[in-house]
Amino acid sequence: MNGQHDWAKYWLSCCDDPESFFEQYGWQTSAIQPGDEGASFGRFTCQFSDPSLIDKPHLYFIAACRQE
């Protein structure tokens, strides 16, 4: 099987709220999902789960800066 779910198995995580997770370790983050404004560019045609839905699969692009 070679499809979108095939590559996703390598990126498993248990973090429903990556911004809060990284913040507790001193990182200021911004997380967006593919297809959201600023992360679409016509490449992602599938709809991802709403971030407020806990225990659903999510995919995030994260930009982070270490707070000193």
Backbone torsions as a table, in degrees:
resi	resn	phi	psi	omega
1	MET	NA	126.5	-178.7
2	ASN	-131.6	100.0	-178.4
3	GLY	-157.2	-168.1	-175.4
4	GLN	-62.9	-30.9	-178.8
5	HIS	-80.2	-20.3	-179.3
6	ASP	-64.0	-45.6	-179.2
7	TRP	-75.1	-26.3	-176.2
8	ALA	-67.6	-24.1	-177.6
9	LYS	-63.4	-20.0	-179.5
10	TYR	-84.6	-7.5	-175.1
11	TRP	-118.6	39.2	-178.8
12	LEU	-73.5	140.7	179.1
13	SER	-149.5	164.5	179.7
14	CYS	-119.2	33.6	-175.8
15	CYS	-111.1	109.2	178.3
16	ASP	-80.8	-20.0	-177.8
17	ASP	-135.2	81.7	-174.7
18	PRO	-61.6	-31.3	-179.5
19	GLU	-64.2	-45.3	178.1
20	SER	-67.4	-38.5	179.8
21	PHE	-59.5	-51.2	-178.5
22	PHE	-70.0	-31.4	179.9
23	GLU	-60.3	-36.8	-179.1
24	GLN	-67.8	-13.9	176.9
25	TYR	-107.3	14.4	174.2
26	GLY	89.4	19.6	179.4
27	TRP	-109.1	137.8	172.5
28	GLN	-98.7	119.8	-172.5
29	THR	-125.3	161.2	171.0
30	SER	-133.9	123.3	-178.7
31	ALA	-120.0	129.6	175.7
32	ILE	-133.9	156.2	178.9
33	GLN	-99.2	150.6	174.9
34	PRO	-54.7	137.7	-178.3
35	GLY	96.2	-19.9	176.0
36	ASP	-71.6	161.8	176.6
37	GLU	-57.9	129.4	-178.1
38	GLY	93.3	-6.0	179.5
39	ALA	-145.3	36.9	-177.4
40	SER	-112.0	-72.8	177.6
41	PHE	56.7	22.3	176.8
42	GLY	74.2	7.9	-176.3
43	ARG	-89.7	-27.7	-175.1
44	PHE	-107.9	114.5	-178.3
45	THR	-102.8	-15.6	179.5
46	CYS	-85.8	153.7	-179.2
47	GLN	-94.5	129.1	178.2
48	PHE	-94.7	157.6	-179.8
49	SER	-62.1	145.3	175.3
50	ASP	-60.9	133.8	-178.4
51	PRO	-58.3	-22.4	-179.5
52	SER	-76.8	-11.1	178.8
53	LEU	-84.9	109.6	-178.2
54	ILE	-75.9	148.2	177.9
55	ASP	64.9	23.5	172.6
56	LYS	-109.6	153.2	178.9
57	PRO	-66.4	135.2	178.4
58	HIS	-133.4	156.0	174.2
59	LEU	-133.5	126.5	-176.7
60	TYR	-124.5	145.4	163.1
61	PHE	-101.2	128.3	-174.9
62	ILE	-122.8	129.6	170.8
63	ALA	-111.1	133.4	-175.4
64	ALA	-142.2	146.8	174.3
65	CYS	-128.9	136.3	179.0
66	ARG	-75.6	127.5	177.4
67	GLN	-83.3	127.0	-179.3
68	GLU	-101.4	NA	NA
